């Protein structure tokens, strides 16, 4: 199911008044509005239920695991306040906290709790998007996302996603690109290569969402 972002006007000679589309969820609307302020119109896809891992999201979309954008919220203590930091990470990567500390010059940086993430961004874990947060947030983007023509990020809910080129994602989120992922082993790379080959052998392994829709979640917990 594709969520409507615009209501099509009826023809002037139409006898019946058009039935208005139901209003979008406020969380989704905030994402769309944030993109619109930068001149970008997003196409949001909604699915009946969420998946549980980035791997499930990739399978649901017929995409590589690396195309799934994980929005991971970290915090840096600042007196009595917490400074939020958002990391946009390819689905097959994990953040190396030591690297992140070196990049941010904050040795006491840590992952946000679920409550902290919600309070700082206005979104719940599982649906945290890269844009539309309730307060200004510094964003760091994993360079591995740049390997793909399209990447998929959460659109405010755990059941909604949008796809954009990595360059557009960087501009929308005002992200700085730094290598912040853990070093991956040869076994990790082989598993990813095998997964990509298997996806390419199926009709949905194109990076485009399969017809009929499935579930995709921006998994912030993996």
One Martini backbone bead per residue (centre of mass of N, CA, C, O) as a GRO file, in nm:
protein
  222
    1UNK     BB    1   0.094   0.036   0.024
    2UNK     BB    2   0.043   0.371  -0.070
    3UNK     BB    3   0.091   0.668   0.051
    4UNK     BB    4  -0.062   0.957   0.046
    5UNK     BB    5   0.050   1.311  -0.028
    6UNK     BB    6  -0.192   1.370  -0.231
    7UNK     BB    7  -0.481   1.527  -0.356
    8UNK     BB    8  -0.688   1.466  -0.606
    9UNK     BB    9  -0.854   1.643  -0.826
   10UNK     BB   10  -1.142   1.711  -0.955
   11UNK     BB   11  -1.331   1.753  -1.205
   12UNK     BB   12  -1.535   2.007  -1.298
   13UNK     BB   13  -1.764   1.779  -1.415
   14UNK     BB   14  -1.810   1.649  -1.162
   15UNK     BB   15  -2.069   1.520  -0.961
   16UNK     BB   16  -1.880   1.426  -0.741
   17UNK     BB   17  -1.731   1.449  -0.459
   18UNK     BB   18  -1.446   1.412  -0.323
   19UNK     BB   19  -1.279   1.197  -0.122
   20UNK     BB   20  -1.097   1.246   0.132
   21UNK     BB   21  -0.811   1.193   0.253
   22UNK     BB   22  -0.662   1.075   0.502
   23UNK     BB   23  -0.478   1.169   0.739
   24UNK     BB   24  -0.173   1.188   0.830
   25UNK     BB   25   0.053   1.103   1.025
   26UNK     BB   26   0.239   1.316   1.208
   27UNK     BB   27   0.513   1.174   1.167
   28UNK     BB   28   0.504   1.173   0.858
   29UNK     BB   29   0.454   1.474   0.811
   30UNK     BB   30   0.726   1.570   0.927
   31UNK     BB   31   0.897   1.438   0.710
   32UNK     BB   32   0.773   1.572   0.462
   33UNK     BB   33   0.823   1.864   0.555
   34UNK     BB   34   1.131   1.850   0.577
   35UNK     BB   35   1.174   1.787   0.275
   36UNK     BB   36   1.018   2.030   0.152
   37UNK     BB   37   1.213   2.252   0.266
   38UNK     BB   38   1.431   2.113   0.041
   39UNK     BB   39   1.264   2.028  -0.228
   40UNK     BB   40   1.144   1.738  -0.137
   41UNK     BB   41   0.962   1.457  -0.259
   42UNK     BB   42   0.817   1.200  -0.094
   43UNK     BB   43   0.781   0.841  -0.103
   44UNK     BB   44   0.554   0.658   0.084
   45UNK     BB   45   0.564   0.339   0.246
   46UNK     BB   46   0.316   0.108   0.355
   47UNK     BB   47   0.262  -0.143   0.608
   48UNK     BB   48   0.094  -0.359   0.818
   49UNK     BB   49   0.382  -0.443   0.940
   50UNK     BB   50   0.660  -0.503   1.116
   51UNK     BB   51   0.982  -0.562   1.146
   52UNK     BB   52   1.279  -0.681   1.338
   53UNK     BB   53   1.498  -0.642   1.110
   54UNK     BB   54   1.707  -0.547   0.865
   55UNK     BB   55   1.683  -0.815   0.711
   56UNK     BB   56   1.374  -0.814   0.687
   57UNK     BB   57   1.354  -0.548   0.535
   58UNK     BB   58   1.516  -0.634   0.289
   59UNK     BB   59   1.333  -0.870   0.208
   60UNK     BB   60   1.069  -0.701   0.177
   61UNK     BB   61   1.209  -0.505  -0.054
   62UNK     BB   62   1.437  -0.639  -0.227
   63UNK     BB   63   1.708  -0.574  -0.068
   64UNK     BB   64   1.984  -0.487   0.055
   65UNK     BB   65   2.106  -0.457   0.364
   66UNK     BB   66   2.275  -0.186   0.301
   67UNK     BB   67   1.999  -0.016   0.225
   68UNK     BB   68   1.944  -0.003   0.522
   69UNK     BB   69   1.858   0.251   0.744
   70UNK     BB   70   2.003   0.317   1.047
   71UNK     BB   71   1.872   0.493   1.329
   72UNK     BB   72   2.108   0.606   1.565
   73UNK     BB   73   2.100   0.703   1.902
   74UNK     BB   74   2.301   0.938   2.060
   75UNK     BB   75   2.479   1.061   2.358
   76UNK     BB   76   2.591   1.380   2.507
   77UNK     BB   77   2.693   1.507   2.778
   78UNK     BB   78   2.555   1.846   2.896
   79UNK     BB   79   2.539   1.847   3.186
   80UNK     BB   80   2.187   1.838   3.221
   81UNK     BB   81   2.220   1.754   2.930
   82UNK     BB   82   2.146   1.611   2.600
   83UNK     BB   83   2.321   1.536   2.313
   84UNK     BB   84   2.229   1.460   2.005
   85UNK     BB   85   2.310   1.169   1.791
   86UNK     BB   86   2.298   1.074   1.450
   87UNK     BB   87   2.316   0.749   1.294
   88UNK     BB   88   2.372   0.648   0.959
   89UNK     BB   89   2.336   0.300   0.891
   90UNK     BB   90   2.414   0.030   0.751
   91UNK     BB   91   2.261  -0.276   0.789
   92UNK     BB   92   2.560  -0.438   0.798
   93UNK     BB   93   2.630  -0.243   1.032
   94UNK     BB   94   2.832  -0.125   1.309
   95UNK     BB   95   2.903   0.074   1.561
   96UNK     BB   96   3.200   0.237   1.654
   97UNK     BB   97   3.245   0.398   1.944
   98UNK     BB   98   3.540   0.482   1.921
   99UNK     BB   99   3.512   0.627   1.653
  100UNK     BB  100   3.289   0.819   1.741
  101UNK     BB  101   3.451   0.958   1.963
  102UNK     BB  102   3.672   1.068   1.773
  103UNK     BB  103   3.484   1.238   1.590
  104UNK     BB  104   3.336   1.399   1.849
  105UNK     BB  105   3.511   1.436   2.107
  106UNK     BB  106   3.345   1.201   2.292
  107UNK     BB  107   3.406   0.975   2.543
  108UNK     BB  108   3.086   0.972   2.669
  109UNK     BB  109   2.949   0.827   2.460
  110UNK     BB  110   2.608   0.696   2.395
  111UNK     BB  111   2.342   0.519   2.394
  112UNK     BB  112   2.020   0.556   2.375
  113UNK     BB  113   1.741   0.533   2.507
  114UNK     BB  114   1.420   0.498   2.429
  115UNK     BB  115   1.330   0.754   2.578
  116UNK     BB  116   1.548   0.946   2.478
  117UNK     BB  117   1.490   0.918   2.178
  118UNK     BB  118   1.200   1.024   2.193
  119UNK     BB  119   1.257   1.302   2.336
  120UNK     BB  120   1.477   1.404   2.112
  121UNK     BB  121   1.298   1.334   1.832
  122UNK     BB  122   0.977   1.222   1.844
  123UNK     BB  123   1.057   0.917   1.815
  124UNK     BB  124   1.042   0.577   1.780
  125UNK     BB  125   1.180   0.297   1.797
  126UNK     BB  126   1.169   0.179   1.446
  127UNK     BB  127   1.088   0.502   1.324
  128UNK     BB  128   1.344   0.660   1.291
  129UNK     BB  129   1.432   0.927   1.121
  130UNK     BB  130   1.658   1.153   0.954
  131UNK     BB  131   1.407   1.347   0.988
  132UNK     BB  132   1.196   1.567   1.184
  133UNK     BB  133   1.296   1.667   1.438
  134UNK     BB  134   1.242   1.854   1.742
  135UNK     BB  135   1.558   1.891   1.719
  136UNK     BB  136   1.858   1.965   1.670
  137UNK     BB  137   2.078   1.734   1.481
  138UNK     BB  138   2.345   1.556   1.461
  139UNK     BB  139   2.488   1.399   1.159
  140UNK     BB  140   2.602   1.067   1.077
  141UNK     BB  141   2.739   0.899   0.786
  142UNK     BB  142   2.770   0.612   0.624
  143UNK     BB  143   2.959   0.543   0.344
  144UNK     BB  144   2.820   0.268   0.253
  145UNK     BB  145   2.557   0.399   0.136
  146UNK     BB  146   2.707   0.499  -0.138
  147UNK     BB  147   2.686   0.210  -0.297
  148UNK     BB  148   2.389   0.302  -0.358
  149UNK     BB  149   2.122   0.429  -0.536
  150UNK     BB  150   1.933   0.316  -0.298
  151UNK     BB  151   1.775   0.403   0.010
  152UNK     BB  152   1.619   0.297   0.330
  153UNK     BB  153   1.392   0.478   0.538
  154UNK     BB  154   1.232   0.591   0.785
  155UNK     BB  155   0.887   0.765   0.822
  156UNK     BB  156   0.809   0.755   1.163
  157UNK     BB  157   0.742   0.451   1.132
  158UNK     BB  158   0.766   0.098   1.144
  159UNK     BB  159   0.569   0.093   0.858
  160UNK     BB  160   0.765   0.313   0.721
  161UNK     BB  161   0.906   0.428   0.402
  162UNK     BB  162   1.192   0.563   0.216
  163UNK     BB  163   1.339   0.642  -0.101
  164UNK     BB  164   1.689   0.735  -0.166
  165UNK     BB  165   1.952   0.882  -0.244
  166UNK     BB  166   2.232   0.931  -0.065
  167UNK     BB  167   2.271   1.231  -0.136
  168UNK     BB  168   1.988   1.317  -0.042
  169UNK     BB  169   2.013   1.222   0.248
  170UNK     BB  170   2.245   1.410   0.324
  171UNK     BB  171   2.096   1.675   0.267
  172UNK     BB  172   1.843   1.640   0.441
  173UNK     BB  173   2.028   1.575   0.716
  174UNK     BB  174   2.302   1.719   0.727
  175UNK     BB  175   2.541   1.526   0.679
  176UNK     BB  176   2.830   1.360   0.793
  177UNK     BB  177   3.096   1.180   0.654
  178UNK     BB  178   3.192   0.877   0.832
  179UNK     BB  179   3.391   0.622   0.959
  180UNK     BB  180   3.190   0.421   1.210
  181UNK     BB  181   3.243   0.129   1.156
  182UNK     BB  182   3.303  -0.174   1.197
  183UNK     BB  183   3.505  -0.412   1.131
  184UNK     BB  184   3.496  -0.652   0.881
  185UNK     BB  185   3.492  -0.965   0.806
  186UNK     BB  186   3.528  -1.205   0.575
  187UNK     BB  187   3.264  -1.348   0.656
  188UNK     BB  188   3.081  -1.106   0.625
  189UNK     BB  189   3.139  -1.051   0.324
  190UNK     BB  190   3.049  -1.329   0.220
  191UNK     BB  191   2.758  -1.319   0.322
  192UNK     BB  192   2.680  -1.067   0.163
  193UNK     BB  193   2.744  -1.177  -0.118
  194UNK     BB  194   2.546  -1.415  -0.107
  195UNK     BB  195   2.292  -1.243  -0.057
  196UNK     BB  196   2.309  -1.075  -0.317
  197UNK     BB  197   2.297  -1.314  -0.515
  198UNK     BB  198   2.022  -1.418  -0.422
  199UNK     BB  199   1.859  -1.159  -0.478
  200UNK     BB  200   1.931  -1.143  -0.788
  201UNK     BB  201   1.774  -1.429  -0.846
  202UNK     BB  202   1.528  -1.260  -0.783
  203UNK     BB  203   1.266  -1.056  -0.874
  204UNK     BB  204   1.307  -0.858  -0.601
  205UNK     BB  205   1.634  -0.808  -0.650
  206UNK     BB  206   1.633  -0.453  -0.719
  207UNK     BB  207   1.553  -0.225  -0.488
  208UNK     BB  208   1.254  -0.268  -0.519
  209UNK     BB  209   0.946  -0.284  -0.433
  210UNK     BB  210   0.722  -0.509  -0.409
  211UNK     BB  211   0.446  -0.611  -0.513
  212UNK     BB  212   0.194  -0.537  -0.259
  213UNK     BB  213   0.383  -0.530  -0.038
  214UNK     BB  214   0.556  -0.481   0.273
  215UNK     BB  215   0.788  -0.489   0.528
  216UNK     BB  216   0.950  -0.200   0.687
  217UNK     BB  217   1.235  -0.136   0.904
  218UNK     BB  218   1.392   0.083   1.117
  219UNK     BB  219   1.651  -0.057   1.288
  220UNK     BB  220   1.771   0.060   1.610
  221UNK     BB  221   1.859  -0.235   1.757
  222UNK     BB  222   2.122  -0.344   1.553
   0.00000   0.00000   0.00000
